[in-house]
Amino acid sequence: MRRGHGLSSLDCCQQVQTEPSDGRISRRHFLASLLAAVLAGWDATRSLAWGQGRRRVRLGFCGQLLCVVPYEVARHHGYFAEQGLDVELVYFRGGAAAMQALMGGAVDYAATSFDVALGAFARGARVVRFFTTGRLPLFALATAPAQADRLRRIADLAGRTVGVSGLGNADHALALFLLRRAGVDPAQVRFAVLGPNLYDALRVGHVDAGMVQEPALTLLSRAGGRVLANLMDLREAERYLGGAYEFMGVAVRRDDWSSREAEMRALARALTRALRLVHYGTPKLVVQALPAELVAGGDRELFEQVLARHRRSLYPQNGRPDLAAARRVERLQREAGVLPRPVDVAELVTTAVVEGL
């Protein structure tokens, strides 16, 4: 629209030009015509570069809002296109479904939490994790507003009901770890499986506490709930987990490595630019990149506040996988009993793609 308006302005200018009576073209008319030709040529060149010759890529991931931010930023701001990629972002209901799609060949890459990639690898999936877009789990343990005065510490959860999305999921494993760390036998706690949306159950007091994500955490805090452990905060993650905790990132089928290595580097360069914008751009600029249907309740202002609060902790400034953080996930998953066998994460995670970018 803007380019069309500019050419229309030139046309209007040309209409008021006065041609010399001897048939010569006026200097103003000549310059205006030259500018129009340059703009048209530039527009055609850009259309050719951006609309043709890009390699089509299908990247699948779960639809958790904080997870998808770097990917939508890279798409919206043209970072994928700059690297010669036409990336289709394919949303699935959960990371496990995205990983299954990768192994079945329905997508070229899967962006999932590390525990999903770890579990798939432990069960024999030939995958390689090569880029990281999230370094902390997107969960906090919080109380129902009505229980905030009674439940002041994690140890107070003995004999109580705790909501999780599903048994064996990442939030359940983290809850087990936090309870044991606080000296509570998990057998003393009842776990209620509530799916991904725990907010309403907590708000009305159907459960005493729960592992929540954003924006549920912010809304519960405003309603009077108590935050017992916020693993989305790097300082609290260091306190409870010992440091960063490999979370969101991109995996590829091992058998595709040789044929896709250049493409993987292009993806990594685009996502690195997106991570830097997430860190240093204004929250409004970042949130503008997100499709309206993804923003919970359409409240972009609320999500800008959430992003401003958590972005420096949640997102790395580069996508280099952290082996120490990956080992924390493996150990926690194994201790929680949700990993079928011990895994040497060095066989699953590689830094080869990001080196030298």
Secondary structure as GFF3:
##gff-version 3
##sequence-region A 1 357
A	DSSP	alpha_helix	2	15	.	.	.	ID=ss1
A	DSSP	alpha_helix	27	51	.	.	.	ID=ss2
A	DSSP	beta_strand	55	62	.	.	.	ID=ss3
A	DSSP	alpha_helix	65	76	.	.	.	ID=ss4
A	DSSP	alpha_helix	79	82	.	.	.	ID=ss5
A	DSSP	beta_strand	85	92	.	.	.	ID=ss6
A	DSSP	alpha_helix	95	104	.	.	.	ID=ss7
A	DSSP	beta_strand	109	113	.	.	.	ID=ss8
A	DSSP	alpha_helix	114	122	.	.	.	ID=ss9
A	DSSP	beta_strand	127	132	.	.	.	ID=ss10
A	DSSP	beta_strand	140	143	.	.	.	ID=ss11
A	DSSP	three_ten_helix	145	147	.	.	.	ID=ss12
A	DSSP	three_ten_helix	154	157	.	.	.	ID=ss13
A	DSSP	beta_strand	161	164	.	.	.	ID=ss14
A	DSSP	alpha_helix	170	181	.	.	.	ID=ss15
A	DSSP	three_ten_helix	186	188	.	.	.	ID=ss16
A	DSSP	beta_strand	190	193	.	.	.	ID=ss17
A	DSSP	alpha_helix	199	203	.	.	.	ID=ss18
A	DSSP	beta_strand	209	212	.	.	.	ID=ss19
A	DSSP	alpha_helix	216	223	.	.	.	ID=ss20
A	DSSP	beta_strand	227	230	.	.	.	ID=ss21
A	DSSP	alpha_helix	234	240	.	.	.	ID=ss22
A	DSSP	beta_strand	248	253	.	.	.	ID=ss23
A	DSSP	three_ten_helix	254	256	.	.	.	ID=ss24
A	DSSP	alpha_helix	257	280	.	.	.	ID=ss25
A	DSSP	alpha_helix	283	287	.	.	.	ID=ss26
A	DSSP	three_ten_helix	292	294	.	.	.	ID=ss27
A	DSSP	three_ten_helix	296	298	.	.	.	ID=ss28
A	DSSP	alpha_helix	300	314	.	.	.	ID=ss29
A	DSSP	alpha_helix	323	335	.	.	.	ID=ss30
A	DSSP	three_ten_helix	345	347	.	.	.	ID=ss31
###
